[in-house]
């Protein structure tokens, strides 16, 4: 299996005390899932895949060094939950799509173009 390299970018906004970490180079819009009061996960609007995270107020919370093992564990748990929800949504839509495909020929035949 070929390994893939994903570019990880990060920046720190000192005025807002927020650490931004972004995965990959795409410009897909994201929405935020709260993991807890310190960690927000950015999720791709269209793909449902993790696109990054934000660490809120590390200085305010007195964090001098990030416990990466704990952070990764929390992120993995949240990402697995989101992926499971995404799979469930897709599975629930399959019968709807199958019904749509059955009706599509008659709809297209009766459409006046």
ABEGO torsion letter per residue (X at the ends): XBBBBBBBBBBBBAAAGBBBBBBEABABBBBBBBABAABBBBBBAAAGBBAEBBBBGAAAAGBABBBAAAAAAAAAAAAAAAAAAAAAAAAAAAAAAAAAAAAAAAAAAABBX
